[in-house]
């Protein structure tokens, strides 16, 4: 059965061009996995939703949400801020 989200990525882009795929039905898990990929500096090749590649705007939107969540977590840990302070000071949803 086709999974709702599929994320294609290259784990070691400087050493290989092998593409791996992570599949999930949960949009939150997809965001969490994108957060992990961003932190690991993995090359994200494509995001598919219901089997179709996401458009540039949809792709960028998913990555923006994941990047904001990464930034929010870093700020929370480094500055000992709560979610409301992060939202007020930096505009990131926590």
C-alpha positions as CSV (number, residue, x, y, z in Angstrom):
1,X,0.0,0.0,0.0
2,X,1.2,3.5,-0.9
3,X,2.4,5.6,2.1
4,X,1.1,9.1,2.4
5,X,4.5,10.7,2.5
6,X,7.8,9.6,1.0
7,X,11.1,11.5,1.5
8,X,14.0,10.7,-0.8
9,X,17.5,11.7,0.5
10,X,21.2,11.0,0.0
11,X,22.8,10.2,3.3
12,X,26.4,10.9,2.3
13,X,26.3,13.2,-0.7
14,X,30.0,13.8,-0.7
15,X,30.7,10.1,-1.0
16,X,27.8,8.5,-2.8
17,X,24.7,9.2,-4.9
18,X,22.6,6.4,-3.4
19,X,19.1,7.6,-2.7
20,X,17.3,6.3,0.4
21,X,13.5,6.7,1.0
22,X,11.7,7.2,4.3
23,X,8.0,6.5,4.1
24,X,5.2,7.3,6.6
25,X,1.5,8.0,6.8
26,X,2.0,10.5,9.6
27,X,2.6,14.2,8.6
28,X,4.2,15.0,12.1
29,X,6.6,12.0,11.7
30,X,7.5,13.4,8.2
31,X,8.3,16.8,9.7
32,X,10.3,15.1,12.5
33,X,12.3,13.1,9.9
34,X,12.9,16.3,7.9
35,X,14.2,18.0,11.1
36,X,16.6,15.1,11.6
37,X,17.8,15.3,7.9
38,X,18.4,19.0,8.2
39,X,20.4,18.5,11.4
40,X,22.5,15.8,9.8
41,X,23.1,17.9,6.7
42,X,21.8,15.2,4.4
43,X,20.8,16.1,0.9
44,X,17.0,16.0,0.5
45,X,16.1,15.0,-3.0
46,X,12.3,14.9,-3.1
47,X,9.2,14.8,-1.0
48,X,6.2,12.9,-2.3
49,X,2.6,13.1,-1.0
50,X,0.2,10.4,-2.1
51,X,2.7,9.3,-4.7
52,X,3.1,12.6,-6.4
53,X,6.2,14.8,-6.1
54,X,5.4,18.0,-4.1
55,X,5.6,21.3,-6.0
56,X,8.3,23.7,-5.3
57,X,6.1,25.8,-3.0
58,X,4.8,22.7,-1.0
59,X,8.4,21.3,-0.8
60,X,9.7,24.6,0.5
61,X,6.8,24.9,3.0
62,X,7.5,21.5,4.5
63,X,11.2,22.3,4.8
64,X,10.5,25.8,6.3
65,X,8.3,24.3,9.0
66,X,11.0,21.7,9.8
67,X,13.7,24.4,9.9
68,X,11.7,26.6,12.1
69,X,11.2,23.7,14.5
70,X,14.9,23.0,14.6
71,X,15.7,26.7,15.2
72,X,13.0,26.8,18.0
73,X,14.5,23.8,19.7
74,X,18.0,25.2,19.5
75,X,16.9,28.6,20.9
76,X,14.9,26.8,23.7
77,X,18.0,24.8,24.7
78,X,20.6,27.6,24.3
79,X,18.7,30.5,25.9
80,X,16.5,28.6,28.3
81,X,13.3,30.1,26.8
82,X,9.8,28.7,26.9
83,X,7.6,28.4,23.8
84,X,5.8,31.7,24.3
85,X,9.1,33.6,24.6
86,X,10.4,32.0,21.5
87,X,7.2,33.0,19.6
88,X,7.3,36.6,20.9
89,X,11.0,37.2,20.4
90,X,11.8,35.3,17.2
91,X,8.4,34.5,15.7
92,X,8.9,30.8,15.6
93,X,6.1,28.5,16.7
94,X,7.4,26.2,19.4
